[in-house]
């Protein structure tokens, strides 16, 4: 499966943004979907994830990840954006994780990412 994140842009602090993650090649429903981000000069950072089975929505603080298996798309809703949220955001797929959902080595199908820039 290949995933591609989109929907990034330039935002003011306090705003909201929804990113999309489109899957091609295989059904999204077969995979856990993880969202990561990487700021310049920093390591790739885990944001949140959603399991391949179970609820189609998961809330983690200001971030809500959801999926539409019918549309083969996952989403990342980000609220109360802060300048420290500035990064390239990626989505990726996983079949199984070793310890938790936060290890990027457990994921594959990374696309190019989408840039989110938050100004103060």
N, C-alpha and C positions, 0 to 999 in steps of 0.2 A: 504494500500500500504506500502511496505517496501523499503527503499532506502539504497543504499550502495555507499559510496564515495571511489574512488580509484585513483591511479596515483601519489600519493605523493612521496617524495624522498628528497635527500640531494642536494641542489643547491648552486651555488655561487651567491653572490650578483650581480644584474644586469641581471641575467638570466630569462628565461621564463619557465612556467610549465602549463600544462593543466590537470586539474582534471576531472574525469568523475563521474557521479552519475547515477547508474543503478537502475531502478525501477522493482519491482517484485510484482505480485499480482493484480495490476490494471494498467490502462493506465496512463502514465505520463501526458497526455494531459488534464486530469481532474483536475489538481492541479497547484497552484502557486508553484514554487520551490525556496527555499531560501538556501543560502550558509552562513554558520556561521563558526567561528573559535574560538578555545580556547587555549590560551597559559597557561603554568603551573602557577598555583596560581592566575589566572585571571578568570573573568566571561566570559561566552560565548558571543562572539561579532558578531554582524551582519556584513556580508560582502556585499552582494548584493542579488537580487532576480529577478525572471522573472515571469511575469503574465501567467496565464493559457491560456488567449486569447490575441491577439495582436501580435506584432513583436516577432520573435523567437530569437532575439538577443537584449541584453541590455548592454550598456557600462557605467561603473562607474569608471572613472579615469583609474587606471592601470588594472582594472579587467573587463572582459567581460564574461557575462553569456549567454549561448545559450542553445537551446534545439533541439533535433531531436525526434519529436513524432513518426516518423516511426520506429526509433531504440529504442524508449522508454528510452532514455538517455539524461541527461542534462550535460553541461560542464561548467567549470570555467577556463577561460584562464587568467593567471596571468603574467604580464610583469614587467620588471624592479624590480625584487624581491629584497627585503631588509631584513636584519636580523630581523627586527621587524615583518616581515610576518611569522616568525616561530611559528607554532601552529598546533594543530590537526584540520583539516578541515572537516566539516560535511555538508551534504545536508539533507533537510527535505521538507515535503510537507504541503501545506495549502489549505483549501477550501475557507476560507474567513479570512480577517484580520480586526481587530477592528479599528485601527488608521492608521498604516503604516505597512510596511513589515518587520520591524526590531524586532518584539517581538517574541522570541522563543516559548512563550506559545501558539502562534497561529499555531504552526507547530507540525507535528507528523511524524511517520515513520522513525525516526532517526536510522541511522546505526552506526557502530563502528567508523567511521571517518578514515581519512588518514593523516599521519604525513607529514608535510612539514617543512624542516629545511633549513634555508638559512645562509650560512657562509659568513663572511665579507672578 
